[in-house]
Amino acid sequence: MLNDHFLSLVVFSLLVALFFAVLNHRDSRGFWKSVGKTMAWMVVGSLLFAYFMLWTAR
Amino acid sequence: MPSAPPRWKAYAYSLPTLLLPGLSHWFLGRRRRAVAFFCIVAATFWVGLLLHGALFPFHAPNWLYRLGAVAEVGLGAPYALGRIIGLGRLDMRDAADLMFGYGNTFLVSAGLMNMLLMMDAFDIAVGRKE
């Protein structure tokens, strides 16, 4: 199941986002906001970078 | 104003994380966070091994792998134990495996997370952080 590249990216982003949220936030609202923000940056940023690499490889 | 605890005590508080991720926070009274840290680092480590990542030795054949070993050694006991029992053994044939790079990313990240936990425990012990 984890042989899916996108799923690996999502699982990795989730773990890193959870780690930094636990490290830096006490309140539940700030915690989930931080998880969402970090995950979004990592997933969307990686996809954009991947498309950029694909575009430059052509 | 309460005086800061001695420096050696703060160093001593940061070390148990090398035995088990989150153990320093447990001793510092942050029990819920300690359990959360343990679960996150253990999951990252486990998924890394599941994806055929390697626990790099310091005498790995190229400098990038040796750099990976520096990060992974931050895991402490799990790294040492894994190396002893042969978990995540570096096999150059695995380098062609599609998921090898992903597995290494997870393992290296787990090591770096654990190093951050040590620094966080140090900061809590010296009173720099709540």
N, CA and C atoms of all chains as a GROMACS GRO file, in nm:
protein
  564
    1MET      N    1   0.083  -0.120   0.000
    1MET     CA    2   0.000   0.000   0.000
    1MET      C    3   0.087   0.126   0.000
    2LEU      N    4   0.195   0.122   0.081
    2LEU     CA    5   0.281   0.240   0.090
    2LEU      C    6   0.372   0.256  -0.032
    3ASN      N    7   0.359   0.166  -0.130
    3ASN     CA    8   0.440   0.179  -0.251
    3ASN      C    9   0.388   0.289  -0.342
    4ASP      N   10   0.280   0.353  -0.300
    4ASP     CA   11   0.226   0.466  -0.374
    4ASP      C   12   0.305   0.591  -0.333
    5HIS      N   13   0.363   0.661  -0.432
    5HIS     CA   14   0.446   0.778  -0.403
    5HIS      C   15   0.367   0.888  -0.333
    6PHE      N   16   0.244   0.913  -0.383
    6PHE     CA   17   0.165   1.022  -0.326
    6PHE      C   18   0.126   0.991  -0.181
    7LEU      N   19   0.090   0.865  -0.156
    7LEU     CA   20   0.053   0.826  -0.019
    7LEU      C   21   0.172   0.841   0.075
    8SER      N   22   0.291   0.803   0.027
    8SER     CA   23   0.412   0.820   0.109
    8SER      C   24   0.433   0.967   0.142
    9LEU      N   25   0.412   1.054   0.043
    9LEU     CA   26   0.427   1.198   0.064
    9LEU      C   27   0.328   1.247   0.169
   10VAL      N   28   0.202   1.201   0.160
   10VAL     CA   29   0.100   1.245   0.255
   10VAL      C   30   0.131   1.195   0.396
   11VAL      N   31   0.172   1.068   0.408
   11VAL     CA   32   0.204   1.011   0.540
   11VAL      C   33   0.323   1.086   0.601
   12PHE      N   34   0.424   1.112   0.519
   12PHE     CA   35   0.543   1.183   0.567
   12PHE      C   36   0.507   1.324   0.613
   13SER      N   37   0.428   1.393   0.531
   13SER     CA   38   0.386   1.530   0.566
   13SER      C   39   0.306   1.531   0.695
   14LEU      N   40   0.217   1.431   0.710
   14LEU     CA   41   0.134   1.424   0.831
   14LEU      C   42   0.222   1.406   0.955
   15LEU      N   43   0.319   1.314   0.948
   15LEU     CA   44   0.405   1.288   1.064
   15LEU      C   45   0.488   1.410   1.102
   16VAL      N   46   0.545   1.476   1.000
   16VAL     CA   47   0.626   1.596   1.026
   16VAL      C   48   0.538   1.708   1.082
   17ALA      N   49   0.419   1.724   1.023
   17ALA     CA   50   0.328   1.830   1.069
   17ALA      C   51   0.285   1.805   1.214
   18LEU      N   52   0.254   1.680   1.246
   18LEU     CA   53   0.214   1.647   1.384
   18LEU      C   54   0.329   1.674   1.481
   19PHE      N   55   0.450   1.636   1.440
   19PHE     CA   56   0.567   1.655   1.527
   19PHE      C   57   0.586   1.802   1.563
   20PHE      N   58   0.584   1.889   1.460
   20PHE     CA   59   0.608   2.032   1.488
   20PHE      C   60   0.490   2.096   1.560
   21ALA      N   61   0.370   2.044   1.536
   21ALA     CA   62   0.254   2.100   1.607
   21ALA      C   63   0.263   2.064   1.756
   22VAL      N   64   0.302   1.940   1.787
   22VAL     CA   65   0.316   1.901   1.929
   22VAL      C   66   0.429   1.981   1.993
   23LEU      N   67   0.535   2.004   1.916
   23LEU     CA   68   0.652   2.076   1.968
   23LEU      C   69   0.620   2.222   2.000
   24ASN      N   70   0.538   2.284   1.916
   24ASN     CA   71   0.522   2.430   1.927
   24ASN      C   72   0.387   2.481   1.977
   25HIS      N   73   0.286   2.395   1.986
   25HIS     CA   74   0.153   2.446   2.021
   25HIS      C   75   0.092   2.377   2.141
   26ARG      N   76   0.027   2.457   2.225
   26ARG     CA   77  -0.042   2.405   2.343
   26ARG      C   78  -0.193   2.395   2.319
   27ASP      N   79  -0.249   2.504   2.262
   27ASP     CA   80  -0.394   2.509   2.244
   27ASP      C   81  -0.437   2.426   2.124
   28SER      N   82  -0.555   2.365   2.136
   28SER     CA   83  -0.601   2.272   2.034
   28SER      C   84  -0.625   2.341   1.898
   29ARG      N   85  -0.674   2.468   1.903
   29ARG     CA   86  -0.701   2.538   1.778
   29ARG      C   87  -0.572   2.565   1.701
   30GLY      N   88  -0.474   2.615   1.773
   30GLY     CA   89  -0.344   2.645   1.711
   30GLY      C   90  -0.277   2.518   1.662
   31PHE      N   91  -0.299   2.408   1.736
   31PHE     CA   92  -0.240   2.279   1.700
   31PHE      C   93  -0.289   2.232   1.564
   32TRP      N   94  -0.422   2.227   1.548
   32TRP     CA   95  -0.478   2.175   1.422
   32TRP      C   96  -0.454   2.270   1.305
   33LYS      N   97  -0.450   2.402   1.337
   33LYS     CA   98  -0.421   2.500   1.233
   33LYS      C   99  -0.278   2.478   1.181
   34SER      N  100  -0.187   2.453   1.275
   34SER     CA  101  -0.046   2.430   1.238
   34SER      C  102  -0.032   2.301   1.156
   35VAL      N  103  -0.104   2.194   1.198
   35VAL     CA  104  -0.098   2.067   1.123
   35VAL      C  105  -0.145   2.089   0.980
   36GLY      N  106  -0.258   2.155   0.965
   36GLY     CA  107  -0.315   2.178   0.832
   36GLY      C  108  -0.223   2.261   0.744
   37LYS      N  109  -0.168   2.369   0.804
   37LYS     CA  110  -0.082   2.460   0.728
   37LYS      C  111   0.046   2.389   0.682
   38THR      N  112   0.112   2.319   0.775
   38THR     CA  113   0.238   2.251   0.741
   38THR      C  114   0.215   2.145   0.635
   39MET      N  115   0.105   2.066   0.653
   39MET     CA  116   0.075   1.960   0.556
   39MET      C  117   0.048   2.018   0.418
   40ALA      N  118  -0.031   2.124   0.415
   40ALA     CA  119  -0.065   2.186   0.287
   40ALA      C  120   0.061   2.236   0.217
   41TRP      N  121   0.149   2.304   0.292
   41TRP     CA  122   0.273   2.355   0.233
   41TRP      C  123   0.358   2.241   0.177
   42MET      N  124   0.369   2.134   0.256
   42MET     CA  125   0.456   2.023   0.213
   42MET      C  126   0.400   1.950   0.090
   43VAL      N  127   0.270   1.918   0.093
   43VAL     CA  128   0.210   1.842  -0.017
   43VAL      C  129   0.204   1.927  -0.144
   44VAL      N  130   0.146   2.048  -0.132
   44VAL     CA  131   0.132   2.133  -0.251
   44VAL      C  132   0.269   2.176  -0.304
   45GLY      N  133   0.359   2.212  -0.212
   45GLY     CA  134   0.494   2.253  -0.252
   45GLY      C  135   0.568   2.141  -0.326
   46SER      N  136   0.556   2.018  -0.275
   46SER     CA  137   0.624   1.905  -0.340
   46SER      C  138   0.567   1.879  -0.479
   47LEU      N  139   0.434   1.888  -0.491
   47LEU     CA  140   0.371   1.864  -0.622
   47LEU      C  141   0.414   1.971  -0.722
   48LEU      N  142   0.417   2.096  -0.676
   48LEU     CA  143   0.459   2.206  -0.766
   48LEU      C  144   0.604   2.186  -0.809
   49PHE      N  145   0.689   2.147  -0.714
   49PHE     CA  146   0.830   2.126  -0.744
   49PHE      C  147   0.846   2.009  -0.841
   50ALA      N  148   0.764   1.904  -0.822
   50ALA     CA  149   0.770   1.787  -0.911
   50ALA      C  150   0.731   1.828  -1.053
   51TYR      N  151   0.624   1.911  -1.066
   51TYR     CA  152   0.582   1.956  -1.199
   51TYR      C  153   0.688   2.046  -1.262
   52PHE      N  154   0.754   2.125  -1.178
   52PHE     CA  155   0.861   2.212  -1.227
   52PHE      C  156   0.975   2.126  -1.284
   53MET      N  157   1.011   2.020  -1.212
   53MET     CA  158   1.118   1.930  -1.259
   53MET      C  159   1.078   1.862  -1.389
   54LEU      N  160   0.950   1.820  -1.396
   54LEU     CA  161   0.899   1.754  -1.517
   54LEU      C  162   0.906   1.850  -1.636
   55TRP      N  163   0.869   1.976  -1.609
   55TRP     CA  164   0.865   2.079  -1.711
   55TRP      C  165   1.006   2.110  -1.763
   56THR      N  166   1.105   2.116  -1.670
   56THR     CA  167   1.242   2.148  -1.712
   56THR      C  168   1.310   2.027  -1.779
   57ALA      N  169   1.258   1.907  -1.754
   57ALA     CA  170   1.320   1.787  -1.811
   57ALA      C  171   1.282   1.768  -1.957
   58ARG      N  172   1.176   1.835  -2.002
   58ARG     CA  173   1.129   1.815  -2.140
   58ARG      C  174   1.220   1.884  -2.241
   59MET      N  175   1.255   3.573   4.209
   59MET     CA  176   1.264   3.498   4.084
   59MET      C  177   1.341   3.368   4.108
   60PRO      N  178   1.285   3.253   4.067
   60PRO     CA  179   1.356   3.126   4.093
   60PRO      C  180   1.484   3.118   4.011
   61SER      N  181   1.587   3.058   4.072
   61SER     CA  182   1.716   3.048   4.000
   61SER      C  183   1.710   2.934   3.898
   62ALA      N  184   1.787   2.949   3.792
   62ALA     CA  185   1.789   2.846   3.686
   62ALA      C  186   1.858   2.720   3.740
   63PRO      N  187   1.812   2.602   3.701
   63PRO     CA  188   1.876   2.480   3.747
   63PRO      C  189   2.018   2.468   3.690
   64PRO      N  190   2.106   2.394   3.758
   64PRO     CA  191   2.243   2.384   3.706
   64PRO      C  192   2.246   2.326   3.565
   65ARG      N  193   2.347   2.370   3.490
   65ARG     CA  194   2.358   2.332   3.349
   65ARG      C  195   2.371   2.180   3.331
   66TRP      N  196   2.447   2.116   3.419
   66TRP     CA  197   2.469   1.971   3.402
   66TRP      C  198   2.338   1.894   3.412
   67LYS      N  199   2.245   1.951   3.493
   67LYS     CA  200   2.115   1.886   3.510
   67LYS      C  201   2.035   1.891   3.380
   68ALA      N  202   2.047   2.006   3.312
   68ALA     CA  203   1.977   2.022   3.184
   68ALA      C  204   2.032   1.924   3.080
   69TYR      N  205   2.165   1.909   3.078
   69TYR     CA  206   2.225   1.812   2.986
   69TYR      C  207   2.177   1.671   3.020
   70ALA      N  208   2.173   1.642   3.150
   70ALA     CA  209   2.130   1.508   3.193
   70ALA      C  210   1.985   1.482   3.152
   71TYR      N  211   1.901   1.587   3.158
   71TYR     CA  212   1.760   1.571   3.119
   71TYR      C  213   1.743   1.548   2.969
   72SER      N  214   1.838   1.598   2.890
   72SER     CA  215   1.822   1.585   2.744
   72SER      C  216   1.865   1.446   2.694
   73LEU      N  217   1.940   1.373   2.774
   73LEU     CA  218   1.994   1.245   2.727
   73LEU      C  219   1.897   1.125   2.719
   74PRO      N  220   1.800   1.111   2.812
   74PRO     CA  221   1.714   0.992   2.805
   74PRO      C  222   1.642   0.973   2.671
   75THR      N  223   1.624   1.083   2.596
   75THR     CA  224   1.560   1.072   2.464
   75THR      C  225   1.640   0.980   2.372
   76LEU      N  226   1.770   0.968   2.398
   76LEU     CA  227   1.853   0.878   2.317
   76LEU      C  228   1.820   0.731   2.344
   77LEU      N  229   1.763   0.704   2.461
   77LEU     CA  230   1.722   0.567   2.492
   77LEU      C  231   1.587   0.537   2.431
   78LEU      N  232   1.494   0.630   2.447
   78LEU     CA  233   1.359   0.613   2.396
   78LEU      C  234   1.306   0.753   2.360
   79PRO      N  235   1.260   0.772   2.237
   79PRO     CA  236   1.210   0.905   2.200
   79PRO      C  237   1.101   0.952   2.296
   80GLY      N  238   1.115   1.074   2.346
   80GLY     CA  239   1.014   1.131   2.436
   80GLY      C  240   1.040   1.106   2.583
   81LEU      N  241   1.140   1.024   2.616
   81LEU     CA  242   1.164   0.989   2.757
   81LEU      C  243   1.206   1.112   2.840
   82SER      N  244   1.280   1.202   2.779
   82SER     CA  245   1.322   1.324   2.851
   82SER      C  246   1.199   1.406   2.891
   83HIS      N  247   1.104   1.420   2.797
   83HIS     CA  248   0.983   1.496   2.828
   83HIS      C  249   0.902   1.428   2.937
   84TRP      N  250   0.905   1.295   2.939
   84TRP     CA  251   0.835   1.219   3.043
   84TRP      C  252   0.894   1.255   3.180
   85PHE      N  253   1.028   1.253   3.190
   85PHE     CA  254   1.093   1.286   3.316
   85PHE      C  255   1.073   1.432   3.356
   86LEU      N  256   1.052   1.517   3.256
   86LEU     CA  257   1.031   1.659   3.286
   86LEU      C  258   0.884   1.689   3.320
   87GLY      N  259   0.802   1.584   3.323
   87GLY     CA  260   0.662   1.601   3.362
   87GLY      C  261   0.568   1.630   3.248
   88ARG      N  262   0.619   1.634   3.125
   88ARG     CA  263   0.532   1.658   3.008
   88ARG      C  264   0.491   1.522   2.952
   89ARG      N  265   0.406   1.452   3.026
   89ARG     CA  266   0.378   1.311   2.992
   89ARG      C  267   0.297   1.293   2.864
   90ARG      N  268   0.196   1.376   2.845
   90ARG     CA  269   0.113   1.362   2.723
   90ARG      C  270   0.196   1.390   2.599
   91ARG      N  271   0.278   1.494   2.608
   91ARG     CA  272   0.363   1.528   2.493
   91ARG      C  273   0.467   1.418   2.472
   92ALA      N  274   0.516   1.360   2.581
   92ALA     CA  275   0.616   1.252   2.569
   92ALA      C  276   0.558   1.134   2.491
   93VAL      N  277   0.434   1.098   2.525
   93VAL     CA  278   0.369   0.986   2.455
   93VAL      C  279   0.348   1.021   2.307
   94ALA      N  280   0.304   1.144   2.282
   94ALA     CA  281   0.283   1.188   2.143
   94ALA      C  282   0.415   1.184   2.065
   95PHE      N  283   0.522   1.234   2.126
   95PHE     CA  284   0.653   1.233   2.058
   95PHE      C  285   0.699   1.090   2.030
   96PHE      N  286   0.679   1.004   2.129
   96PHE     CA  287   0.720   0.864   2.110
   96PHE      C  288   0.645   0.803   1.991
   97CYS      N  289   0.513   0.823   1.989
   97CYS     CA  290   0.432   0.764   1.881
   97CYS      C  291   0.475   0.818   1.744
   98ILE      N  292   0.499   0.949   1.735
   98ILE     CA  293   0.534   1.009   1.606
   98ILE      C  294   0.671   0.959   1.558
   99VAL      N  295   0.772   0.964   1.646
   99VAL     CA  296   0.906   0.922   1.605
   99VAL      C  297   0.909   0.771   1.575
  100ALA      N  298   0.839   0.692   1.659
  100ALA     CA  299   0.835   0.546   1.636
  100ALA      C  300   0.766   0.515   1.503
  101ALA      N  301   0.658   0.586   1.473
  101ALA     CA  302   0.586   0.563   1.346
  101ALA      C  303   0.676   0.599   1.228
  102THR      N  304   0.747   0.711   1.240
  102THR     CA  305   0.836   0.754   1.130
  102THR      C  306   0.945   0.650   1.107
  103PHE      N  307   1.001   0.600   1.217
  103PHE     CA  308   1.106   0.497   1.211
  103PHE      C  309   1.053   0.369   1.148
  104TRP      N  310   0.935   0.327   1.193
  104TRP     CA  311   0.874   0.202   1.147
  104TRP      C  312   0.840   0.208   0.998
  105VAL      N  313   0.780   0.318   0.956
  105VAL     CA  314   0.744   0.332   0.814
  105VAL      C  315   0.872   0.333   0.729
  106GLY      N  316   0.978   0.397   0.778
  106GLY     CA  317   1.106   0.399   0.707
  106GLY      C  318   1.160   0.258   0.684
  107LEU      N  319   1.151   0.175   0.788
  107LEU     CA  320   1.198   0.036   0.774
  107LEU      C  321   1.107  -0.042   0.679
  108LEU      N  322   0.978  -0.014   0.689
  108LEU     CA  323   0.879  -0.082   0.604
  108LEU      C  324   0.905  -0.052   0.456
  109LEU      N  325   0.955   0.066   0.428
  109LEU     CA  326   0.981   0.106   0.290
  109LEU      C  327   1.124   0.069   0.245
  110HIS      N  328   1.187  -0.021   0.319
  110HIS     CA  329   1.322  -0.071   0.288
  110HIS      C  330   1.429   0.036   0.296
  111GLY      N  331   1.409   0.132   0.387
  111GLY     CA  332   1.514   0.231   0.411
  111GLY      C  333   1.630   0.166   0.483
  112ALA      N  334   1.748   0.231   0.480
  112ALA     CA  335   1.867   0.171   0.542
  112ALA      C  336   1.910   0.250   0.665
  113LEU      N  337   1.957   0.175   0.766
  113LEU     CA  338   2.024   0.239   0.880
  113LEU      C  339   2.171   0.244   0.839
  114PHE      N  340   2.214   0.360   0.790
  114PHE     CA  341   2.347   0.371   0.729
  114PHE      C  342   2.459   0.355   0.829
  115PRO      N  343   2.563   0.280   0.792
  115PRO     CA  344   2.682   0.275   0.877
  115PRO      C  345   2.771   0.397   0.847
  116PHE      N  346   2.863   0.428   0.937
  116PHE     CA  347   2.951   0.543   0.914
  116PHE      C  348   3.056   0.516   0.807
  117HIS      N  349   3.074   0.387   0.774
  117HIS     CA  350   3.171   0.354   0.669
  117HIS      C  351   3.099   0.321   0.537
  118ALA      N  352   2.983   0.387   0.516
  118ALA     CA  353   2.905   0.364   0.394
  118ALA      C  354   2.988   0.406   0.271
  119PRO      N  355   2.956   0.348   0.153
  119PRO     CA  356   3.041   0.372   0.036
  119PRO      C  357   3.038   0.514  -0.020
  120ASN      N  358   2.938   0.594   0.008
  120ASN     CA  359   2.946   0.733  -0.042
  120ASN      C  360   2.910   0.834   0.066
  121TRP      N  361   2.952   0.959   0.042
  121TRP     CA  362   2.942   1.062   0.148
  121TRP      C  363   2.798   1.095   0.185
  122LEU      N  364   2.705   1.078   0.088
  122LEU     CA  365   2.565   1.109   0.116
  122LEU      C  366   2.508   1.009   0.218
  123TYR      N  367   2.547   0.884   0.203
  123TYR     CA  368   2.503   0.781   0.298
  123TYR      C  369   2.567   0.806   0.436
  124ARG      N  370   2.694   0.850   0.435
  124ARG     CA  371   2.760   0.879   0.563
  124ARG      C  372   2.691   0.997   0.634
  125LEU      N  373   2.646   1.094   0.555
  125LEU     CA  374   2.571   1.208   0.609
  125LEU      C  375   2.438   1.158   0.668
  126GLY      N  376   2.378   1.061   0.598
  126GLY     CA  377   2.255   1.000   0.648
  126GLY      C  378   2.279   0.932   0.782
  127ALA      N  379   2.396   0.869   0.796
  127ALA     CA  380   2.429   0.802   0.922
  127ALA      C  381   2.437   0.903   1.037
  128VAL      N  382   2.491   1.023   1.008
  128VAL     CA  383   2.502   1.127   1.110
  128VAL      C  384   2.362   1.166   1.160
  129ALA      N  385   2.267   1.177   1.067
  129ALA     CA  386   2.130   1.213   1.106
  129ALA      C  387   2.063   1.096   1.180
  130GLU      N  388   2.081   0.976   1.129
  130GLU     CA  389   2.012   0.860   1.189
  130GLU      C  390   2.064   0.825   1.327
  131VAL      N  391   2.192   0.857   1.354
  131VAL     CA  392   2.246   0.825   1.484
  131VAL      C  393   2.174   0.905   1.595
  132GLY      N  394   2.106   1.012   1.555
  132GLY     CA  395   2.026   1.090   1.649
  132GLY      C  396   1.915   1.008   1.714
  133LEU      N  397   1.882   0.896   1.653
  133LEU     CA  398   1.779   0.808   1.710
  133LEU      C  399   1.829   0.740   1.838
  134GLY      N  400   1.961   0.731   1.852
  134GLY     CA  401   2.020   0.670   1.972
  134GLY      C  402   2.004   0.520   1.975
  135ALA      N  403   1.941   0.470   2.083
  135ALA     CA  404   1.931   0.325   2.105
  135ALA      C  405   1.860   0.252   1.990
  136PRO      N  406   1.750   0.304   1.936
  136PRO     CA  407   1.686   0.231   1.824
  136PRO      C  408   1.780   0.213   1.706
  137TYR      N  409   1.866   0.314   1.680
  137TYR     CA  410   1.963   0.303   1.570
  137TYR      C  411   2.065   0.194   1.602
  138ALA      N  412   2.120   0.201   1.724
  138ALA     CA  413   2.223   0.103   1.764
  138ALA      C  414   2.166  -0.039   1.762
  139LEU      N  415   2.046  -0.052   1.818
  139LEU     CA  416   1.982  -0.184   1.824
  139LEU      C  417   1.954  -0.237   1.683
  140GLY      N  418   1.902  -0.149   1.599
  140GLY     CA  419   1.874  -0.186   1.460
  140GLY      C  420   1.999  -0.232   1.387
  141ARG      N  421   2.110  -0.160   1.411
  141ARG     CA  422   2.237  -0.196   1.346
  141ARG      C  423   2.285  -0.332   1.397
  142ILE      N  424   2.267  -0.355   1.529
  142ILE     CA  425   2.316  -0.481   1.588
  142ILE      C  426   2.236  -0.600   1.536
  143ILE      N  427   2.103  -0.587   1.534
  143ILE     CA  428   2.022  -0.702   1.492
  143ILE      C  429   2.002  -0.709   1.340
  144GLY      N  430   2.059  -0.613   1.270
  144GLY     CA  431   2.057  -0.619   1.123
  144GLY      C  432   1.931  -0.564   1.057
  145LEU      N  433   1.859  -0.477   1.130
  145LEU     CA  434   1.741  -0.410   1.069
  145LEU      C  435   1.792  -0.304   0.973
  146GLY      N  436   1.724  -0.288   0.862
  146GLY     CA  437   1.760  -0.181   0.768
  146GLY      C  438   1.904  -0.191   0.721
  147ARG      N  439   1.947  -0.312   0.694
  147ARG     CA  440   2.086  -0.332   0.649
  147ARG      C  441   2.104  -0.269   0.510
  148LEU      N  442   2.215  -0.197   0.494
  148LEU     CA  443   2.241  -0.130   0.365
  148LEU      C  444   2.288  -0.234   0.263
  149ASP      N  445   2.205  -0.252   0.161
  149ASP     CA  446   2.239  -0.343   0.054
  149ASP      C  447   2.230  -0.261  -0.076
  150MET      N  448   2.341  -0.252  -0.148
  150MET     CA  449   2.343  -0.166  -0.265
  150MET      C  450   2.242  -0.210  -0.372
  151ARG      N  451   2.197  -0.336  -0.365
  151ARG     CA  452   2.093  -0.379  -0.460
  151ARG      C  453   1.960  -0.309  -0.432
  152ASP      N  454   1.940  -0.270  -0.302
  152ASP     CA  455   1.817  -0.199  -0.264
  152ASP      C  456   1.812  -0.059  -0.322
  153ALA      N  457   1.929  -0.006  -0.357
  153ALA     CA  458   1.934   0.131  -0.409
  153ALA      C  459   1.850   0.145  -0.536
  154ALA      N  460   1.830   0.033  -0.605
  154ALA     CA  461   1.747   0.037  -0.726
  154ALA      C  462   1.598   0.028  -0.693
  155ASP      N  463   1.567  -0.009  -0.567
  155ASP     CA  464   1.428  -0.020  -0.524
  155ASP      C  465   1.363   0.118  -0.529
  156LEU      N  466   1.243   0.122  -0.583
  156LEU     CA  467   1.172   0.249  -0.600
  156LEU      C  468   1.150   0.322  -0.467
  157MET      N  469   1.128   0.246  -0.359
  157MET     CA  470   1.094   0.309  -0.232
  157MET      C  471   1.213   0.329  -0.140
  158PHE      N  472   1.333   0.291  -0.183
  158PHE     CA  473   1.453   0.302  -0.100
  158PHE      C  474   1.474   0.447  -0.053
  159GLY      N  475   1.464   0.541  -0.146
  159GLY     CA  476   1.484   0.682  -0.113
  159GLY      C  477   1.380   0.733  -0.014
  160TYR      N  478   1.256   0.689  -0.032
  160TYR     CA  479   1.148   0.731   0.059
  160TYR      C  480   1.176   0.676   0.200
  161GLY      N  481   1.212   0.548   0.206
  161GLY     CA  482   1.243   0.487   0.336
  161GLY      C  483   1.354   0.560   0.408
  162ASN      N  484   1.458   0.598   0.333
  162ASN     CA  485   1.569   0.671   0.394
  162ASN      C  486   1.524   0.808   0.444
  163THR      N  487   1.436   0.872   0.368
  163THR     CA  488   1.385   1.004   0.410
  163THR      C  489   1.315   0.992   0.546
  164PHE      N  490   1.233   0.888   0.561
  164PHE     CA  491   1.164   0.866   0.689
  164PHE      C  492   1.264   0.842   0.801
  165LEU      N  493   1.364   0.756   0.777
  165LEU     CA  494   1.459   0.721   0.883
  165LEU      C  495   1.546   0.840   0.922
  166VAL      N  496   1.594   0.914   0.822
  166VAL     CA  497   1.676   1.033   0.850
  166VAL      C  498   1.592   1.136   0.927
  167SER      N  499   1.466   1.152   0.887
  167SER     CA  500   1.378   1.248   0.956
  167SER      C  501   1.354   1.206   1.100
  168ALA      N  502   1.338   1.075   1.123
  168ALA     CA  503   1.317   1.027   1.261
  168ALA      C  504   1.438   1.063   1.347
  169GLY      N  505   1.558   1.046   1.292
  169GLY     CA  506   1.680   1.081   1.366
  169GLY      C  507   1.686   1.230   1.396
  170LEU      N  508   1.652   1.312   1.297
  170LEU     CA  509   1.657   1.458   1.317
  170LEU      C  510   1.550   1.504   1.416
  171MET      N  511   1.432   1.439   1.410
  171MET     CA  512   1.326   1.473   1.506
  171MET      C  513   1.375   1.445   1.649
  172ASN      N  514   1.442   1.332   1.666
  172ASN     CA  515   1.489   1.296   1.800
  172ASN      C  516   1.594   1.394   1.851
  173MET      N  517   1.679   1.444   1.759
  173MET     CA  518   1.777   1.546   1.799
  173MET      C  519   1.706   1.673   1.845
  174LEU      N  520   1.598   1.710   1.772
  174LEU     CA  521   1.520   1.828   1.811
  174LEU      C  522   1.456   1.808   1.948
  175LEU      N  523   1.414   1.683   1.975
  175LEU     CA  524   1.353   1.653   2.105
  175LEU      C  525   1.454   1.673   2.218
  176MET      N  526   1.580   1.634   2.192
  176MET     CA  527   1.684   1.653   2.293
  176MET      C  528   1.703   1.802   2.322
  177MET      N  529   1.706   1.883   2.215
  177MET     CA  530   1.724   2.028   2.232
  177MET      C  531   1.605   2.089   2.304
  178ASP      N  532   1.484   2.040   2.271
  178ASP     CA  533   1.363   2.090   2.336
  178ASP      C  534   1.365   2.058   2.485
  179ALA      N  535   1.406   1.934   2.517
  179ALA     CA  536   1.414   1.894   2.659
  179ALA      C  537   1.516   1.981   2.732
  180PHE      N  538   1.627   2.013   2.666
  180PHE     CA  539   1.730   2.099   2.726
  180PHE      C  540   1.671   2.236   2.757
  181ASP      N  541   1.600   2.292   2.658
  181ASP     CA  542   1.539   2.424   2.675
  181ASP      C  543   1.438   2.425   2.790
  182ILE      N  544   1.360   2.318   2.802
  182ILE     CA  545   1.262   2.311   2.911
  182ILE      C  546   1.336   2.302   3.045
  183ALA      N  547   1.443   2.221   3.048
  183ALA     CA  548   1.516   2.200   3.173
  183ALA      C  549   1.585   2.328   3.221
  184VAL      N  550   1.634   2.412   3.129
  184VAL     CA  551   1.699   2.537   3.173
  184VAL      C  552   1.598   2.650   3.194
  185GLY      N  553   1.471   2.622   3.164
  185GLY     CA  554   1.366   2.721   3.188
  185GLY      C  555   1.347   2.818   3.073
  186ARG      N  556   1.406   2.787   2.958
  186ARG     CA  557   1.393   2.875   2.842
  186ARG      C  558   1.257   2.857   2.775
  187LYS      N  559   1.197   2.741   2.798
  187LYS     CA  560   1.069   2.710   2.736
  187LYS      C  561   0.978   2.646   2.841
  188GLU      N  562   0.847   2.669   2.826
  188GLU     CA  563   0.753   2.614   2.924
  188GLU      C  564   0.732   2.465   2.907
   0.00000   0.00000   0.00000
